[in-house]
Amino acid sequence: MYAMQPVPTPCPPDLVPDVSEEGTYYAAYRQAKRQRAVFIAIECQAQLWTVKADTLTAGPDHTVDDRVTEKIRAAVAHLVQEREIRPNSHVSPGYCALFDIHTEPRVRELAAALHAALYEDLVPLSRAVPAVF
C-alpha cells in the first residue's frame, strides 16, 4: 500500500501527484477523500501524459460555479483544437480528464491550473491557456 502526502489547495505544478506507478492512483484518491480536497493527479502511459481531476473527493459542499466550468470547457476545447490534447478529453460536473499531453512540465502546468480553477481561481488557467481569456 502506498502512502501519499496531502496535496496543497490549490496544488502547485511540482507537487501534483504522479500516479503512474501501480497502486498510486487509489492511494492519491483516498488521500484526497481524507483531506476533503479536489483530487488531482497526472499519469504517464506510453510516453504521453494524462491529467485527472475529481471534485467528488472534496465532499458535497464543494461546488464549482457555472462560469468557471464554462472557462474550463473553453480551455479544454481550445487545447483539443490546437491538438495539444486528445479529442476525447472531457469536462463533466464532477470529473475532468485531459489525455495525450506530450511533456511533463506541460502536464504539470495544466494539472495545477485545472486544480486551481476547480477552487474558482482562474488565474493559473488564464496563464496556461491564454487564448480563452
MDAnalysis code that builds the backbone (N, CA, C; Angstrom):
import MDAnalysis as mda
import numpy as np

u = mda.Universe.empty(399, n_residues=133, atom_resindex=np.repeat(np.arange(133), 3), trajectory=True)
u.add_TopologyAttr("name", ["N", "CA", "C"] * 133)
u.add_TopologyAttr("resid", np.arange(1, 134))
u.add_TopologyAttr("resname", ["MET", "TYR", "ALA", "MET", "GLN", "PRO", "VAL", "PRO", "THR", "PRO", "CYS", "PRO", "PRO", "ASP", "LEU", "VAL", "PRO", "ASP", "VAL", "SER", "GLU", "GLU", "GLY", "THR", "TYR", "TYR", "ALA", "ALA", "TYR", "ARG", "GLN", "ALA", "LYS", "ARG", "GLN", "ARG", "ALA", "VAL", "PHE", "ILE", "ALA", "ILE", "GLU", "CYS", "GLN", "ALA", "GLN", "LEU", "TRP", "THR", "VAL", "LYS", "ALA", "ASP", "THR", "LEU", "THR", "ALA", "GLY", "PRO", "ASP", "HIS", "THR", "VAL", "ASP", "ASP", "ARG", "VAL", "THR", "GLU", "LYS", "ILE", "ARG", "ALA", "ALA", "VAL", "ALA", "HIS", "LEU", "VAL", "GLN", "GLU", "ARG", "GLU", "ILE", "ARG", "PRO", "ASN", "SER", "HIS", "VAL", "SER", "PRO", "GLY", "TYR", "CYS", "ALA", "LEU", "PHE", "ASP", "ILE", "HIS", "THR", "GLU", "PRO", "ARG", "VAL", "ARG", "GLU", "LEU", "ALA", "ALA", "ALA", "LEU", "HIS", "ALA", "ALA", "LEU", "TYR", "GLU", "ASP", "LEU", "VAL", "PRO", "LEU", "SER", "ARG", "ALA", "VAL", "PRO", "ALA", "VAL", "PHE"])
u.atoms.positions = np.array([
    [0.850, -1.178, 0.000],
    [0.000, 0.000, 0.000],
    [0.894, 1.240, 0.000],
    [0.558, 2.183, -0.847],
    [1.340, 3.403, -0.988],
    [0.754, 4.495, -0.100],
    [1.611, 5.268, 0.528],
    [1.170, 6.409, 1.310],
    [1.396, 7.658, 0.475],
    [0.410, 8.488, 0.397],
    [0.510, 9.744, -0.352],
    [0.491, 10.894, 0.634],
    [1.245, 11.904, 0.299],
    [1.264, 13.118, 1.104],
    [0.042, 13.961, 0.770],
    [-0.475, 14.722, 1.737],
    [-1.574, 15.641, 1.425],
    [-1.148, 16.638, 0.346],
    [-2.090, 16.990, -0.488],
    [-1.844, 17.920, -1.589],
    [-2.307, 19.303, -1.156],
    [-1.484, 20.335, -1.347],
    [-1.931, 21.689, -1.016],
    [-3.106, 22.100, -1.903],
    [-3.880, 23.049, -1.430],
    [-5.056, 23.508, -2.169],
    [-4.954, 25.000, -2.426],
    [-4.881, 25.433, -3.676],
    [-4.643, 24.619, -4.865],
    [-3.217, 24.111, -4.907],
    [-3.002, 23.125, -5.732],
    [-1.720, 22.429, -5.789],
    [-0.786, 23.063, -6.817],
    [0.439, 23.417, -6.428],
    [1.406, 23.937, -7.408],
    [1.880, 22.812, -8.334],
    [2.360, 23.172, -9.520],
    [2.736, 22.157, -10.513],
    [3.694, 21.080, -10.006],
    [4.707, 21.470, -9.254],
    [5.710, 20.497, -8.833],
    [5.214, 19.517, -7.776],
    [4.045, 19.787, -7.163],
    [3.509, 18.892, -6.136],
    [2.316, 18.069, -6.604],
    [1.919, 18.205, -7.870],
    [0.824, 17.382, -8.395],
    [1.291, 15.928, -8.363],
    [0.525, 15.045, -7.716],
    [0.955, 13.645, -7.625],
    [1.036, 12.967, -8.992],
    [2.117, 12.229, -9.192],
    [2.294, 11.394, -10.377],
    [1.849, 9.991, -9.974],
    [0.765, 9.521, -10.562],
    [0.188, 8.228, -10.191],
    [0.459, 7.166, -11.258],
    [1.583, 7.287, -11.929],
    [1.929, 6.352, -12.990],
    [2.256, 4.951, -12.471],
    [2.786, 4.853, -11.272],
    [3.148, 3.547, -10.726],
    [1.921, 2.828, -10.189],
    [1.940, 1.507, -10.318],
    [0.820, 0.691, -9.859],
    [0.515, 0.961, -8.384],
    [-0.754, 1.147, -8.081],
    [-1.198, 1.357, -6.710],
    [-1.234, 2.802, -6.263],
    [-0.601, 3.698, -7.006],
    [-0.527, 5.082, -6.542],
    [-1.805, 5.874, -6.818],
    [-2.545, 5.527, -7.874],
    [-3.783, 6.260, -8.191],
    [-4.763, 6.172, -7.020],
    [-5.015, 4.963, -6.560],
    [-6.005, 4.795, -5.483],
    [-5.512, 5.384, -4.171],
    [-4.209, 5.325, -3.926],
    [-3.663, 5.946, -2.715],
    [-3.865, 7.462, -2.756],
    [-3.614, 8.073, -3.908],
    [-3.803, 9.524, -4.046],
    [-5.280, 9.891, -3.938],
    [-6.149, 9.065, -4.518],
    [-7.589, 9.326, -4.458],
    [-8.087, 9.233, -3.009],
    [-7.653, 8.199, -2.298],
    [-8.050, 8.053, -0.885],
    [-7.543, 9.236, -0.060],
    [-6.315, 9.686, -0.334],
    [-5.763, 10.826, 0.398],
    [-6.608, 12.073, 0.153],
    [-7.016, 12.311, -1.088],
    [-7.866, 13.469, -1.394],
    [-9.197, 13.369, -0.646],
    [-9.769, 12.177, -0.584],
    [-11.030, 11.985, 0.160],
    [-10.839, 12.272, 1.642],
    [-9.747, 11.754, 2.214],
    [-9.466, 12.012, 3.646],
    [-9.291, 13.509, 3.897],
    [-8.668, 14.168, 2.967],
    [-8.378, 15.598, 3.075],
    [-9.597, 16.455, 2.713],
    [-10.629, 15.815, 2.122],
    [-11.820, 16.509, 1.609],
    [-11.386, 17.601, 0.630],
    [-10.538, 17.186, -0.304],
    [-9.971, 18.087, -1.312],
    [-10.295, 17.557, -2.703],
    [-10.255, 18.439, -3.673],
    [-10.402, 18.033, -5.071],
    [-9.212, 17.153, -5.430],
    [-9.493, 15.984, -5.991],
    [-8.445, 15.070, -6.440],
    [-7.816, 15.619, -7.710],
    [-6.498, 15.618, -7.741],
    [-5.755, 15.995, -8.946],
    [-4.554, 15.057, -9.040],
    [-4.262, 14.590, -10.254],
    [-3.111, 13.714, -10.453],
    [-2.732, 13.723, -11.927],
    [-1.497, 13.314, -12.172],
    [-1.021, 13.113, -13.540],
    [-0.560, 11.672, -13.659],
    [-0.579, 11.178, -14.890],
    [-0.187, 9.795, -15.130],
    [0.463, 9.702, -16.511],
    [1.516, 8.908, -16.613],
    [2.197, 8.726, -17.891],
    [2.031, 7.285, -18.350],
    [1.551, 7.134, -19.582],
    [1.439, 5.827, -20.219],
    [1.891, 5.978, -21.658],
    [2.764, 5.103, -22.082],
    [3.275, 5.111, -23.452],
    [3.835, 6.480, -23.844],
    [4.540, 7.098, -22.929],
    [5.215, 8.384, -23.128],
    [4.271, 9.563, -23.343],
    [2.988, 9.404, -23.062],
    [2.027, 10.503, -23.111],
    [1.405, 10.645, -21.734],
    [1.094, 11.885, -21.377],
    [0.614, 12.205, -20.035],
    [-0.888, 12.479, -20.027],
    [-1.491, 12.212, -18.874],
    [-2.907, 12.464, -18.639],
    [-3.053, 13.257, -17.348],
    [-3.999, 14.194, -17.338],
    [-4.414, 14.886, -16.113],
    [-5.766, 14.310, -15.719],
    [-5.936, 14.009, -14.440],
    [-7.224, 13.545, -13.930],
    [-7.590, 14.394, -12.721],
    [-8.846, 14.836, -12.706],
    [-9.346, 15.632, -11.579],
    [-10.747, 15.157, -11.242],
    [-11.079, 15.151, -9.954],
    [-12.384, 14.694, -9.500],
    [-12.802, 15.541, -8.302],
    [-13.939, 16.209, -8.418],
    [-14.404, 17.072, -7.326],
    [-15.174, 16.301, -6.258],
    [-15.582, 15.067, -6.546],
    [-16.372, 14.301, -5.577],
    [-15.614, 14.048, -4.281],
    [-14.291, 13.984, -4.360],
    [-13.484, 13.746, -3.162],
    [-13.548, 14.925, -2.183],
    [-13.923, 16.092, -2.666],
    [-13.987, 17.277, -1.804],
    [-15.259, 17.316, -0.966],
    [-16.199, 16.437, -1.239],
    [-17.432, 16.373, -0.457],
    [-18.566, 17.139, -1.100],
    [-19.766, 16.930, -0.590],
    [-20.962, 17.507, -1.213],
    [-21.055, 19.027, -1.125],
    [-20.322, 19.639, -0.225],
    [-20.374, 21.098, -0.089],
    [-19.512, 21.821, -1.129],
    [-18.634, 21.091, -1.792],
    [-17.767, 21.716, -2.786],
    [-18.520, 21.837, -4.106],
    [-18.663, 23.046, -4.564],
    [-19.314, 23.285, -5.852],
    [-18.400, 24.148, -6.712],
    [-18.618, 24.050, -8.010],
    [-17.863, 24.865, -8.959],
    [-18.872, 25.709, -9.718],
    [-18.686, 27.008, -9.694],
    [-19.570, 27.955, -10.356],
    [-19.672, 27.644, -11.855],
    [-20.856, 27.836, -12.426],
    [-21.070, 27.575, -13.856],
    [-20.126, 28.383, -14.737],
    [-19.821, 29.609, -14.347],
    [-18.902, 30.458, -15.116],
    [-17.507, 29.834, -15.172],
    [-17.073, 29.277, -14.067],
    [-15.770, 28.617, -14.006],
    [-15.785, 27.355, -14.866],
    [-16.855, 26.579, -14.759],
    [-16.976, 25.366, -15.563],
    [-16.918, 25.698, -17.048],
    [-17.564, 26.773, -17.465],
    [-17.527, 27.170, -18.874],
    [-16.121, 27.582, -19.313],
    [-15.372, 28.247, -18.444],
    [-13.988, 28.606, -18.776],
    [-13.115, 27.349, -18.901],
    [-13.332, 26.384, -18.016],
    [-12.589, 25.129, -18.099],
    [-12.927, 24.419, -19.412],
    [-14.217, 24.356, -19.743],
    [-14.637, 23.717, -21.004],
    [-14.035, 24.439, -22.212],
    [-14.019, 25.749, -22.170],
    [-13.436, 26.517, -23.280],
    [-11.943, 26.235, -23.400],
    [-11.259, 26.126, -22.272],
    [-9.824, 25.816, -22.301],
    [-9.589, 24.426, -22.885],
    [-10.392, 23.452, -22.463],
    [-10.255, 22.090, -22.985],
    [-10.537, 22.073, -24.484],
    [-11.591, 22.750, -24.915],
    [-11.922, 22.811, -26.343],
    [-10.767, 23.430, -27.139],
    [-10.176, 24.484, -26.592],
    [-9.043, 25.123, -27.276],
    [-7.850, 24.178, -27.367],
    [-7.551, 23.471, -26.277],
    [-6.432, 22.528, -26.285],
    [-6.667, 21.397, -27.285],
    [-7.918, 20.954, -27.422],
    [-8.254, 19.941, -28.428],
    [-8.059, 20.519, -29.825],
    [-8.571, 21.717, -30.042],
    [-8.455, 22.377, -31.350],
    [-6.993, 22.554, -31.758],
    [-6.159, 22.866, -30.793],
    [-4.729, 23.055, -31.065],
    [-3.959, 21.730, -31.097],
    [-4.680, 20.638, -30.926],
    [-4.104, 19.283, -30.925],
    [-3.077, 19.083, -29.825],
    [-3.285, 19.807, -28.729],
    [-2.402, 19.642, -27.578],
    [-2.884, 18.506, -26.682],
    [-4.179, 18.183, -26.755],
    [-4.747, 17.049, -26.037],
    [-5.662, 16.289, -26.993],
    [-5.977, 15.066, -26.634],
    [-6.798, 14.187, -27.472],
    [-8.262, 14.645, -27.471],
    [-8.977, 14.487, -28.595],
    [-10.367, 14.950, -28.692],
    [-11.331, 14.344, -27.673],
    [-11.069, 13.164, -27.165],
    [-11.993, 12.607, -26.176],
    [-11.673, 13.047, -24.747],
    [-10.793, 14.025, -24.583],
    [-10.600, 14.658, -23.275],
    [-11.915, 15.340, -22.915],
    [-12.231, 15.414, -21.636],
    [-13.555, 15.929, -21.301],
    [-13.626, 16.616, -19.938],
    [-14.709, 17.360, -19.794],
    [-15.047, 18.032, -18.545],
    [-16.502, 17.708, -18.261],
    [-16.764, 17.192, -17.083],
    [-18.133, 16.977, -16.646],
    [-18.268, 17.649, -15.279],
    [-19.466, 17.698, -14.716],
    [-19.618, 18.400, -13.440],
    [-18.693, 17.910, -12.317],
    [-18.342, 16.646, -12.304],
    [-17.512, 16.162, -11.208],
    [-16.154, 15.628, -11.605],
    [-15.897, 15.493, -12.902],
    [-14.677, 14.814, -13.335],
    [-14.109, 15.468, -14.590],
    [-12.787, 15.577, -14.644],
    [-12.100, 16.104, -15.824],
    [-10.941, 15.167, -16.157],
    [-10.717, 14.974, -17.444],
    [-9.576, 14.183, -17.898],
    [-9.034, 14.800, -19.183],
    [-7.743, 15.049, -19.196],
    [-7.050, 15.596, -20.360],
    [-6.019, 14.565, -20.790],
    [-6.149, 14.058, -22.022],
    [-5.329, 12.950, -22.495],
    [-4.271, 13.374, -23.512],
    [-3.174, 12.647, -23.511],
    [-2.115, 12.713, -24.524],
    [-1.334, 14.029, -24.555],
    [-0.943, 14.497, -23.396],
    [-0.086, 15.678, -23.292],
    [1.353, 15.190, -23.428],
    [2.155, 15.897, -24.194],
    [3.468, 15.381, -24.596],
    [4.595, 15.552, -23.595],
    [4.542, 16.549, -22.707],
    [5.676, 16.750, -21.800],
    [5.225, 16.846, -20.353],
    [6.106, 16.431, -19.467],
    [5.792, 16.501, -18.044],
    [5.616, 17.949, -17.556],
    [6.465, 18.902, -17.957],
    [6.229, 20.275, -17.492],
    [4.841, 20.804, -17.902],
    [4.423, 20.504, -19.128],
    [3.109, 20.996, -19.587],
    [1.981, 20.290, -18.853],
    [2.091, 18.991, -18.631],
    [1.016, 18.296, -17.924],
    [0.909, 18.818, -16.493],
    [2.034, 19.120, -15.877],
    [2.003, 19.664, -14.512],
    [1.380, 21.060, -14.498],
    [1.723, 21.874, -15.491],
    [1.134, 23.214, -15.581],
    [-0.386, 23.128, -15.744],
    [-0.843, 22.273, -16.644],
    [-2.283, 22.141, -16.878],
    [-2.995, 21.556, -15.665],
    [-2.384, 20.578, -15.010],
    [-2.998, 19.983, -13.819],
    [-3.151, 21.021, -12.705],
    [-2.108, 21.776, -12.453],
    [-2.171, 22.800, -11.403],
    [-3.194, 23.874, -11.758],
    [-3.251, 24.260, -13.025],
    [-4.224, 25.274, -13.460],
    [-5.651, 24.758, -13.318],
    [-5.877, 23.507, -13.682],
    [-7.205, 22.908, -13.542],
    [-7.590, 22.804, -12.071],
    [-6.655, 22.375, -11.237],
    [-6.926, 22.256, -9.800],
    [-7.310, 23.611, -9.209],
    [-6.553, 24.642, -9.540],
    [-6.877, 25.988, -9.049],
    [-8.253, 26.422, -9.543],
    [-8.553, 26.159, -10.816],
    [-9.860, 26.544, -11.371],
    [-10.991, 25.838, -10.638],
    [-10.785, 24.595, -10.249],
    [-11.832, 23.866, -9.525],
    [-12.022, 24.401, -8.104],
    [-11.124, 25.275, -7.696],
    [-11.288, 26.049, -6.458],
    [-11.607, 27.510, -6.791],
    [-12.024, 27.751, -8.029],
    [-12.510, 29.032, -8.525],
    [-11.432, 30.103, -8.668],
    [-10.195, 29.686, -8.803],
    [-9.095, 30.603, -9.099],
    [-8.711, 30.374, -10.562],
    [-9.112, 31.289, -11.438],
    [-8.875, 31.132, -12.871],
    [-7.546, 31.701, -13.360],
    [-6.795, 32.353, -12.492],
    [-5.541, 32.979, -12.917],
    [-4.554, 31.959, -13.506],
    [-4.280, 30.827, -12.833],
    [-3.351, 29.869, -13.445],
    [-3.854, 29.320, -14.790],
    [-5.154, 29.120, -14.934],
    [-5.697, 28.636, -16.199],
    [-5.549, 29.701, -17.286],
    [-5.703, 30.962, -16.909],
    [-5.540, 32.039, -17.898],
    [-4.093, 32.135, -18.374],
    [-3.150, 31.745, -17.536],
    [-1.742, 31.713, -17.949],
    [-1.437, 30.480, -18.798],
    [-2.055, 29.356, -18.448],
    [-1.784, 28.099, -19.149],
    [-2.446, 28.039, -20.523],
    [-3.620, 28.677, -20.639],
    [-4.379, 28.671, -21.910],
    [-4.895, 30.092, -22.156],
    [-3.991, 31.026, -22.433],
    [-4.398, 32.442, -22.528],
    [-5.387, 32.746, -23.651],
    [-5.462, 31.935, -24.668],
    [-6.342, 32.206, -25.802],
    [-7.825, 32.231, -25.429],
    [-8.211, 31.637, -24.312],
    [-9.629, 31.594, -23.944],
    [-10.009, 32.683, -22.937],
    [-9.048, 33.517, -22.576],
    [-9.353, 34.564, -21.588],
    [-9.260, 35.954, -22.195],
])
